[in-house]
Amino acid sequence: QVQLRESGGGLVRAGESLRLSCAVSGRIDEYNAMAWYRQTPGKQRELVAAIAGSGYDYYADSVKGRFIISRDNAENTMYLQMNSLKPEDTAVYLCNADYYEVAYWGQGTQVTVSS
């Protein structure tokens, strides 16, 4: 059974950093593309960053230069390093993974950035 478990969210001040983790069941190298999305009330779910099994990565313009996505095969975990956080980064962050062409989602972790 595929499971994705996020952690690392919290309350921080503007300018500070957080690192989110997404632990996957099984071997992470069996997953194809993986991504972080974020959701705020009343808005569409937004793609924040994505990383392919090859290591190719993508970032939304709003986070480019501040966030870094990575995958650790030894830990079977995907990370999102978030630096220079802004109040507009406040959201529930969700992990998404493509496992044999089926998309799976984690439960999400809340990130709140105060000004």
C-alpha positions as CSV (number, residue, x, y, z in Angstrom):
1,Q,0.0,0.0,0.0
2,V,1.4,3.4,-1.0
3,Q,1.6,5.9,1.8
4,L,3.1,9.4,1.8
5,R,3.7,11.1,5.1
6,E,4.5,14.8,5.4
7,S,6.2,16.5,8.3
8,G,8.1,19.6,9.1
9,G,5.4,22.3,9.0
10,G,5.0,24.9,11.6
11,L,4.7,28.6,12.5
12,V,7.7,30.8,11.5
13,R,8.3,34.5,11.0
14,A,8.9,36.1,7.6
15,G,12.5,35.5,6.4
16,E,12.9,32.3,8.4
17,S,13.3,28.8,6.9
18,L,11.6,25.4,7.2
19,R,12.3,22.0,5.7
20,L,9.4,19.8,4.8
21,S,9.7,16.0,4.5
22,C,7.6,13.5,2.6
23,A,8.4,9.9,3.7
24,V,7.3,7.3,1.2
25,S,6.4,3.6,1.7
26,G,8.7,1.3,-0.1
27,R,11.6,2.5,-2.2
28,I,11.6,6.0,-3.5
29,D,13.4,5.1,-6.7
30,E,10.3,3.2,-7.7
31,Y,8.4,6.4,-7.8
32,N,8.4,8.5,-10.9
33,A,7.7,12.2,-10.6
34,M,7.2,13.6,-7.2
35,A,6.0,17.1,-6.2
36,W,4.9,19.5,-3.5
37,Y,1.6,21.4,-3.8
38,R,0.1,23.9,-1.5
39,Q,-3.5,24.7,-0.8
40,T,-5.1,27.8,0.8
41,P,-8.9,28.2,1.5
42,G,-10.8,29.4,-1.5
43,K,-7.9,29.0,-3.9
44,Q,-6.9,26.2,-6.4
45,R,-4.2,23.8,-5.3
46,E,-0.9,25.2,-6.6
47,L,2.1,23.2,-7.8
48,V,5.1,24.5,-5.9
49,A,7.9,22.3,-7.0
50,A,8.4,18.9,-8.7
51,I,11.3,16.5,-9.2
52,A,11.6,13.6,-11.6
53,G,13.3,10.3,-11.0
54,S,16.1,11.6,-13.2
55,G,16.6,14.6,-10.9
56,Y,15.1,17.2,-13.3
57,D,13.3,19.7,-11.2
58,Y,10.7,22.5,-11.7
59,Y,9.7,25.4,-9.5
60,A,6.8,27.8,-9.6
61,D,7.9,31.4,-10.3
62,S,6.7,32.4,-6.8
63,V,9.2,30.2,-5.1
64,K,12.1,30.1,-7.5
65,G,15.4,31.0,-5.8
66,R,13.9,30.4,-2.4
67,F,12.8,26.8,-2.3
68,I,14.8,23.6,-3.1
69,I,13.2,20.2,-3.8
70,S,15.3,17.0,-3.4
71,R,14.9,13.3,-3.0
72,D,17.0,11.1,-0.8
73,N,17.1,7.4,-2.0
74,A,18.7,6.2,1.2
75,E,16.1,7.8,3.4
76,N,13.2,7.1,1.0
77,T,12.2,10.7,1.5
78,M,11.5,13.8,-0.5
79,Y,12.3,17.2,0.9
80,L,11.3,20.8,0.4
81,Q,13.8,23.3,1.8
82,M,12.0,26.6,2.1
83,N,14.1,29.7,2.7
84,S,13.2,33.4,3.0
85,L,9.6,32.5,3.8
86,K,6.9,35.1,3.2
87,P,3.4,35.4,4.6
88,E,2.0,34.5,1.2
89,D,3.7,31.1,1.5
90,T,1.2,30.3,4.3
91,A,-0.7,27.1,3.2
92,V,-1.2,23.4,3.7
93,Y,1.6,21.7,1.8
94,L,0.9,18.4,0.3
95,C,3.2,15.7,-1.1
96,N,2.3,14.1,-4.4
97,A,3.8,11.1,-6.1
98,D,3.4,9.1,-9.3
99,Y,3.7,5.4,-8.5
100,Y,3.4,3.3,-11.6
101,E,1.3,6.0,-13.2
102,V,-1.1,6.4,-10.3
103,A,-1.1,9.6,-8.4
104,Y,-1.0,9.5,-4.6
105,W,-1.3,12.3,-2.0
106,G,-0.3,12.8,1.5
107,Q,-2.5,14.4,4.2
108,G,-0.6,17.7,4.2
109,T,1.3,19.7,6.7
110,Q,0.5,23.3,7.7
111,V,3.0,26.1,7.2
112,T,2.2,29.5,8.6
113,V,4.4,32.5,8.1
114,S,3.8,35.6,10.2
115,S,4.8,39.0,9.1
